[in-house]
Amino acid sequence: MAVGPARPARSAHPTGSRRPARRSVLAAAAVAAPLGLVATAGAPVARATGPTGRSTTFDLHCEVLDSGEQVTTLVIDATRRGRLLAGDALPSTFSVSVRGTNPVSGAVVVDTERTVTAVTVDRAGTVTITLEHGYGVEGASTLDYLADEGRNVQLDLEYTVLQHSPLPANGKGAGSAWLGELTQGDLVSPEVDAFTSHVTDSGMNYRLFSPATRGRSRALPLVIWLHGGGEGGIGEGGAVRYDNEVHLRANRGALGPATAEAQEILGGAHVVAPQCTSAWMLDGPAFAPLVSEVIAEVQRTRRVDPDRIHVMGCSNGGYMTLKMVVENGGEFASAVPICGVVDTFYGSTDPLVSDAELAAIRTPTWLIAAADDTTVDPQANTVHAHELIEDSLLSLYDDVTYDGVSYPGHWSWIYAARNDPRAEGESLWGWMAAQHR
């Protein structure tokens, strides 16, 4: 059933160390359904079943849902095809199929029809084909989860569109609006595309969102998002694949603080999302200086308020959030670790973040998890950390159910990305906005 916001609690007195009931590789990517990156070179061409002419291009338009990025609409630029009649057309006017190949394994992971739910034409002659989408919809996702590597991969994606009946047209020739050859164009994902792509001198990828500066003369807050294990590189040092893409597409963690709602609450904020070459938990102390280098580079190129730098992350990144606070005491205005690990993991004999390190944290901290998380034991990790971090807040949800959809218990980052947690009447983003170093 739908669950309301978990009630945050203030930190209790420290307790002894606990061990997780389950040890498994963290894959904080949001999807197990296939599909991926559009290959614009050699893109498929579909011929209409009626009269044909010159080719017409369609773009794949995406949205990052709570379960990850999906192709939700195909947009056909038919503005030069004549005077199309604006309005709705029958969904049966077009059929759509998709084939997705994993560029790492070479396997074709999906080859299926997509369900067309609507077709609309605007006054300029742009045709929009809306496709069925949502959690669990076959063929909708732009990502494939590579289980052997524990990583999400953005795949080579080929769409084929067939036109089966003419679109309504104005004036002479009405009923004869065939679009000819339909050729795949670009993959468009507005929220992802708003983040520019960068690489530090040390070779760490990161994506950066900066709000419009018009009318802003003051320095702005900086939010650092640290992704989960499923979004790191593949191979030694990311040698097999290190794309600076999947950590924005697999879930809404980095996108949440960049939304208009968050920007309004935060008063405008830069958002940076570094990409690990592997997994943060493999060597947090070694990765911490590389993340700090990302922060320093953003500070050199953007106006950043050094007293309002916030760090947050999920799963592997939840661990790294706490590790950044431990390694850089006093540098952050707030920390938001989500379903993170502090206990033993990956075969370690010692806790990844010790009790002494947790007890020494003075950075304002809000921890988030779900009680039914079977990937990271919430009691041994999130709750245990909350009990040790002085004055910390805790949102422990019963499960992960948002907007009527139930997700795996590990995906509690969905709540943070939607600003769902509340404490004493204040939202997560409102609380972050109030914190200063």
C-alpha positions as CSV (number, residue, x, y, z in Angstrom):
1,M,0.0,0.0,0.0
2,A,1.1,3.6,-0.3
3,V,3.2,4.8,2.5
4,G,3.3,8.4,3.8
5,P,6.6,10.1,4.7
6,A,8.6,8.4,7.4
7,R,8.8,10.4,10.5
8,P,12.4,11.6,11.1
9,A,13.8,11.0,14.5
10,R,16.6,12.8,16.4
11,S,19.7,10.9,17.2
12,A,19.7,8.6,20.3
13,H,22.7,7.7,22.4
14,P,25.4,5.7,20.7
15,T,25.0,1.9,20.6
16,G,27.4,-0.9,19.8
17,S,28.4,-2.0,16.3
18,R,26.1,-4.3,14.3
19,R,26.6,-6.4,11.3
20,P,24.4,-6.6,8.2
21,A,22.2,-9.6,7.7
22,R,23.0,-9.7,3.9
23,R,26.1,-9.0,1.9
24,S,25.6,-8.4,-1.8
25,V,27.2,-6.2,-4.4
26,L,25.6,-2.8,-4.5
27,A,24.0,-1.9,-7.8
28,A,22.4,1.4,-7.2
29,A,21.2,1.6,-10.7
30,A,17.5,2.0,-11.1
31,V,16.7,-0.4,-13.9
32,A,16.8,-4.0,-14.9
33,A,14.9,-3.5,-18.2
34,P,17.0,-3.2,-21.3
35,L,17.8,-0.5,-23.9
36,G,20.2,2.3,-24.3
37,L,22.0,4.9,-26.3
38,V,20.7,5.8,-29.7
39,A,23.2,5.1,-32.5
40,T,22.7,8.0,-34.9
41,A,25.2,6.7,-37.4
42,G,23.6,4.0,-39.6
43,A,20.3,4.6,-37.9
44,P,17.4,2.5,-39.2
45,V,15.2,3.8,-42.0
46,A,11.5,2.8,-42.2
47,R,9.4,3.3,-45.3
48,A,5.8,4.3,-45.1
49,T,3.3,1.9,-46.6
50,G,1.8,4.6,-48.8
51,P,3.5,7.0,-51.3
52,T,7.0,8.0,-50.3
53,G,9.2,11.0,-50.9
54,R,12.3,12.4,-49.2
55,S,13.2,11.2,-45.7
56,T,11.9,12.7,-42.5
57,T,13.8,12.6,-39.2
58,F,12.4,11.5,-35.9
59,D,14.1,12.1,-32.5
60,L,13.8,10.0,-29.4
61,H,12.6,12.1,-26.5
62,C,13.4,10.7,-23.0
63,E,12.4,11.4,-19.5
64,V,14.2,10.2,-16.4
65,L,11.5,8.5,-14.3
66,D,11.8,7.3,-10.7
67,S,12.8,3.9,-12.2
68,G,15.3,5.4,-14.7
69,E,15.4,7.0,-18.1
70,Q,12.9,5.9,-20.8
71,V,12.0,6.9,-24.3
72,T,8.6,8.3,-23.9
73,T,7.9,10.0,-27.2
74,L,9.1,10.1,-30.8
75,V,9.0,13.5,-32.4
76,I,8.9,13.7,-36.2
77,D,9.9,17.0,-37.9
78,A,7.3,17.1,-40.6
79,T,7.3,20.9,-40.9
80,R,8.4,20.7,-44.5
81,R,6.0,18.0,-45.5
82,G,3.1,20.2,-46.4
83,R,0.1,21.5,-44.4
84,L,-0.7,18.9,-41.9
85,L,-4.0,19.3,-40.0
86,A,-3.3,20.1,-36.3
87,G,-4.9,17.7,-33.9
88,D,-5.0,14.1,-32.9
89,A,-4.6,11.1,-35.2
90,L,-5.3,7.5,-34.5
91,P,-2.5,5.6,-32.6
92,S,-2.7,2.9,-35.4
93,T,-1.3,5.5,-37.8
94,F,2.2,4.4,-36.8
95,S,3.8,1.2,-35.5
96,V,7.1,1.4,-33.5
97,S,9.7,-1.3,-32.8
98,V,13.0,-1.1,-30.9
99,R,16.2,-3.1,-30.9
100,G,18.8,-2.5,-28.3
101,T,22.4,-3.8,-28.2
102,N,24.7,-3.8,-25.2
103,P,28.0,-2.3,-26.4
104,V,29.9,-4.0,-23.6
105,S,28.6,-7.6,-24.1
106,G,27.6,-7.2,-27.7
107,A,24.3,-8.9,-26.9
108,V,21.0,-7.8,-28.3
109,V,19.0,-7.4,-25.1
110,V,15.7,-6.2,-26.5
111,D,13.9,-6.6,-29.8
112,T,10.3,-5.7,-29.4
113,E,7.3,-3.6,-30.4
114,R,6.5,-0.4,-28.5
115,T,2.9,0.4,-27.8
116,V,1.7,3.7,-29.3
117,T,-0.8,5.4,-27.0
118,A,-1.3,8.7,-28.9
119,V,-0.4,10.7,-32.0
120,T,-0.7,14.4,-32.2
121,V,0.2,17.1,-34.8
122,D,0.8,20.7,-33.9
123,R,0.2,23.7,-36.1
124,A,3.9,23.8,-37.2
125,G,3.6,20.2,-38.5
126,T,5.5,18.5,-35.7
127,V,4.2,15.0,-35.2
128,T,4.5,13.5,-31.7
129,I,4.1,9.8,-31.1
130,T,3.5,9.0,-27.5
131,L,4.7,5.6,-26.3
132,E,3.6,3.5,-23.3
133,H,6.1,4.0,-20.5
134,G,6.5,3.5,-16.8
135,Y,8.1,1.1,-14.3
136,G,8.4,-2.3,-15.8
137,V,7.3,-1.4,-19.4
138,E,9.2,-3.7,-21.8
139,G,11.4,-1.9,-24.2
140,A,11.0,1.6,-22.8
141,S,14.2,2.0,-20.9
142,T,17.4,3.5,-22.3
143,L,19.6,1.3,-20.0
144,D,20.5,-2.3,-19.5
145,Y,21.8,-3.7,-16.2
146,L,24.9,-5.9,-16.8
147,A,24.7,-8.3,-13.8
148,D,28.2,-9.7,-14.2
149,E,29.7,-6.3,-13.7
150,G,27.0,-4.9,-11.4
151,R,26.7,-1.9,-13.7
152,N,24.1,-0.1,-15.8
153,V,25.0,0.4,-19.5
154,Q,23.6,2.9,-21.9
155,L,23.0,0.8,-25.0
156,D,23.0,1.3,-28.8
157,L,19.4,1.8,-29.6
158,E,17.6,1.5,-32.9
159,Y,14.0,2.5,-33.5
160,T,12.0,1.7,-36.5
161,V,8.8,3.6,-37.3
162,L,6.2,2.5,-39.9
163,Q,3.4,4.7,-41.1
164,H,0.3,2.7,-42.0
165,S,-2.2,5.4,-42.9
166,P,-2.0,9.1,-44.0
167,L,-2.2,12.0,-41.6
168,P,-5.0,14.5,-42.1
169,A,-4.0,17.4,-44.2
170,N,-5.4,20.9,-45.0
171,G,-6.7,21.9,-48.4
172,K,-6.0,20.0,-51.6
173,G,-4.5,16.6,-51.1
174,A,-6.2,16.1,-47.7
175,G,-5.8,12.6,-46.6
176,S,-2.6,12.1,-48.6
177,A,0.0,13.2,-46.0
178,W,2.5,10.4,-46.1
179,L,5.8,11.2,-44.4
180,G,8.1,9.0,-46.6
181,E,11.2,7.5,-45.2
182,L,11.4,7.9,-41.4
183,T,15.0,8.1,-40.2
184,Q,16.2,8.0,-36.6
185,G,17.8,11.2,-35.3
186,D,19.0,12.3,-31.9
187,L,18.3,11.1,-28.4
188,V,16.9,14.1,-26.4
189,S,16.7,14.1,-22.6
190,P,16.2,17.7,-21.4
191,E,17.0,17.2,-17.8
192,V,20.2,15.2,-18.5
193,D,21.2,17.6,-21.3
194,A,21.1,20.5,-18.9
195,F,24.2,19.1,-17.3
196,T,27.5,20.0,-19.1
197,S,30.2,17.3,-19.3
198,H,33.7,17.7,-17.8
199,V,36.8,15.8,-16.8
200,T,39.3,16.9,-14.1
201,D,43.1,16.9,-14.6
202,S,43.2,13.6,-12.7
203,G,40.7,12.1,-15.2
204,M,37.5,11.9,-13.1
205,N,34.3,12.5,-15.1
206,Y,31.7,14.8,-13.8
207,R,28.5,16.5,-15.0
208,L,27.6,20.0,-13.9
209,F,24.3,21.9,-13.7
210,S,24.4,25.7,-13.2
211,P,21.3,27.9,-13.0
212,A,20.9,30.9,-15.1
213,T,22.9,33.7,-13.6
214,R,20.9,36.6,-14.9
215,G,20.0,38.9,-12.0
216,R,22.2,36.9,-9.6
217,S,25.3,38.6,-8.3
218,R,25.9,36.5,-5.2
219,A,27.7,33.1,-4.8
220,L,25.3,30.1,-4.9
221,P,25.2,26.9,-3.0
222,L,26.7,23.7,-4.4
223,V,25.1,20.3,-4.2
224,I,27.3,17.2,-4.8
225,W,25.5,14.0,-5.8
226,L,27.5,10.8,-5.4
227,H,26.0,7.9,-7.4
228,G,25.4,4.3,-6.5
229,G,27.5,1.3,-7.5
230,G,25.6,0.6,-10.7
231,E,26.7,3.8,-12.3
232,G,30.5,3.6,-12.0
233,G,33.0,2.7,-14.7
234,I,33.7,-0.8,-16.0
235,G,37.2,-2.4,-16.0
236,E,40.4,-1.3,-14.3
237,G,40.1,2.5,-13.9
238,G,37.0,2.5,-16.2
239,A,39.1,1.2,-19.1
240,V,36.2,-0.8,-20.6
241,R,33.5,1.8,-20.2
242,Y,33.5,5.2,-18.4
243,D,30.9,7.3,-20.2
244,N,29.9,10.2,-17.9
245,E,26.2,9.4,-18.7
246,V,24.6,6.6,-16.7
247,H,24.9,8.4,-13.3
248,L,22.4,10.9,-14.6
249,R,20.1,8.5,-16.4
250,A,19.8,5.6,-14.0
251,N,17.8,7.5,-11.4
252,R,16.7,11.1,-10.5
253,G,19.3,11.5,-7.7
254,A,21.3,14.2,-9.4
255,L,18.4,15.6,-11.3
256,G,16.2,16.3,-8.2
257,P,18.2,19.3,-6.9
258,A,18.3,20.8,-10.4
259,T,14.5,20.9,-10.8
260,A,12.7,24.2,-10.8
261,E,11.2,23.3,-7.4
262,A,14.5,22.5,-5.8
263,Q,16.1,25.6,-7.3
264,E,13.4,27.8,-5.9
265,I,13.8,26.3,-2.4
266,L,17.6,26.4,-2.5
267,G,17.7,29.9,-4.0
268,G,19.5,28.7,-7.0
269,A,22.3,26.1,-6.7
270,H,25.0,24.4,-8.8
271,V,24.7,20.6,-8.9
272,V,27.7,18.5,-9.6
273,A,27.7,14.7,-10.2
274,P,31.2,13.0,-10.3
275,Q,31.4,9.6,-11.8
276,C,33.6,7.0,-10.1
277,T,35.9,4.9,-12.3
278,S,34.7,1.8,-10.4
279,A,32.8,1.8,-7.0
280,W,33.3,4.3,-4.2
281,M,33.3,1.6,-1.6
282,L,36.3,-0.1,-3.0
283,D,38.6,2.6,-1.8
284,G,36.8,5.6,-0.3
285,P,39.9,7.3,1.1
286,A,41.5,7.2,-2.3
287,F,38.5,8.6,-4.1
288,A,37.8,11.4,-1.6
289,P,40.7,13.6,-2.9
290,L,39.4,13.1,-6.5
291,V,35.9,14.2,-5.5
292,S,37.5,17.2,-3.7
293,E,39.3,18.0,-6.9
294,V,35.9,18.1,-8.7
295,I,34.6,20.5,-6.1
296,A,37.6,22.7,-6.3
297,E,37.3,22.9,-10.1
298,V,33.7,23.9,-9.9
299,Q,34.7,26.6,-7.3
300,R,37.2,28.0,-9.8
301,T,34.8,28.2,-12.7
302,R,31.5,29.1,-10.9
303,R,30.6,31.4,-8.1
304,V,30.1,29.0,-5.2
305,D,29.4,29.9,-1.6
306,P,32.0,27.9,0.4
307,D,29.7,27.9,3.5
308,R,26.8,26.2,1.6
309,I,28.3,23.1,0.0
310,H,26.1,20.1,0.5
311,V,27.0,16.4,-0.2
312,M,24.5,13.7,-0.8
313,G,24.4,10.2,-2.4
314,C,22.8,6.8,-2.5
315,S,24.0,3.3,-1.7
316,N,27.7,3.2,-2.7
317,G,27.3,7.0,-2.8
318,G,25.6,7.0,0.6
319,Y,28.8,5.5,2.0
320,M,30.9,8.0,0.1
321,T,28.8,10.9,1.4
322,L,29.8,9.9,4.9
323,K,33.4,9.2,3.9
324,M,33.7,12.7,2.4
325,V,32.5,14.2,5.7
326,V,34.9,12.0,7.7
327,E,37.8,12.9,5.4
328,N,37.0,16.6,5.1
329,G,35.6,17.5,8.5
330,G,34.0,21.0,8.6
331,E,33.9,21.4,4.8
332,F,30.2,20.8,4.2
333,A,27.0,22.6,5.3
334,S,25.0,19.3,5.3
335,A,25.2,15.6,4.4
336,V,22.4,13.4,3.1
337,P,23.5,9.7,3.0
338,I,20.7,7.5,1.5
339,C,20.7,3.7,2.0
340,G,24.5,3.9,2.5
341,V,26.9,1.4,4.0
342,V,29.0,1.9,7.2
343,D,29.3,-1.7,8.3
344,T,31.4,-4.4,6.7
345,F,30.9,-5.0,3.0
346,Y,32.7,-6.4,-0.1
347,G,34.4,-8.9,2.2
348,S,35.9,-6.3,4.5
349,T,36.8,-7.4,8.0
350,D,36.3,-3.9,9.5
351,P,33.4,-1.5,9.2
352,L,33.8,0.9,6.2
353,V,33.0,3.8,8.5
354,S,34.0,3.2,12.1
355,D,31.9,4.0,15.1
356,A,34.5,6.5,16.2
357,E,34.3,8.3,12.8
358,L,30.5,8.4,12.9
359,A,30.5,9.7,16.5
360,A,32.9,12.5,15.5
361,I,30.7,13.8,12.7
362,R,29.4,17.3,13.4
363,T,28.1,18.2,10.0
364,P,24.3,18.4,10.0
365,T,23.2,15.0,8.7
366,W,19.9,13.6,7.4
367,L,19.9,9.8,6.8
368,I,17.3,8.1,4.6
369,A,16.5,4.4,4.0
370,A,13.6,1.9,3.8
371,A,13.0,-0.8,6.3
372,D,12.5,-3.5,3.6
373,D,15.9,-2.9,1.9
374,T,17.4,-6.3,1.2
375,T,20.6,-5.0,-0.4
376,V,21.9,-2.9,2.5
377,D,20.6,-3.8,6.0
378,P,19.1,-0.5,7.2
379,Q,19.4,-1.4,10.9
380,A,23.1,-2.2,10.7
381,N,23.9,0.8,8.5
382,T,21.5,3.7,8.3
383,V,19.9,3.4,11.8
384,H,23.3,2.5,13.4
385,A,24.9,5.6,11.8
386,H,21.9,7.8,13.0
387,E,22.3,6.6,16.5
388,L,26.0,7.6,16.5
389,I,25.9,10.9,14.6
390,E,25.0,13.7,17.0
391,D,21.7,15.5,16.3
392,S,21.2,13.6,13.0
393,L,17.8,13.2,11.4
394,L,16.5,9.9,10.2
395,S,13.7,9.1,7.6
396,L,13.1,5.3,7.8
397,Y,10.3,4.4,5.4
398,D,8.4,1.1,5.6
399,D,9.1,0.5,1.9
400,V,9.6,2.4,-1.3
401,T,6.2,3.3,-2.7
402,Y,5.8,6.6,-4.5
403,D,3.0,7.9,-6.6
404,G,1.2,4.6,-6.3
405,V,4.1,2.5,-7.6
406,S,6.0,0.1,-5.4
407,Y,9.8,-0.3,-6.0
408,P,12.6,-2.4,-4.5
409,G,13.3,-1.5,-0.9
410,H,16.8,-0.3,-1.8
411,W,15.6,2.5,-4.0
412,S,14.9,4.9,-1.2
413,W,16.8,7.6,-3.2
414,I,13.4,8.1,-5.0
415,Y,12.1,9.9,-1.9
416,A,15.1,12.2,-1.7
417,A,14.9,13.1,-5.4
418,R,11.2,14.0,-4.9
419,N,11.8,16.0,-1.7
420,D,9.5,13.7,0.2
421,P,11.3,13.4,3.6
422,R,9.9,15.8,6.3
423,A,11.2,16.8,9.7
424,E,9.3,19.1,12.0
425,G,7.3,20.5,9.1
426,E,10.4,21.1,6.9
427,S,11.2,19.3,3.7
428,L,14.6,17.9,2.9
429,W,15.5,20.6,0.4
430,G,14.2,23.3,2.8
431,W,16.4,21.9,5.6
432,M,19.4,21.8,3.3
433,A,18.8,25.5,2.3
434,A,18.8,26.5,6.0
435,Q,22.2,24.8,6.7
436,H,25.4,26.8,6.6
437,R,28.9,25.7,7.5
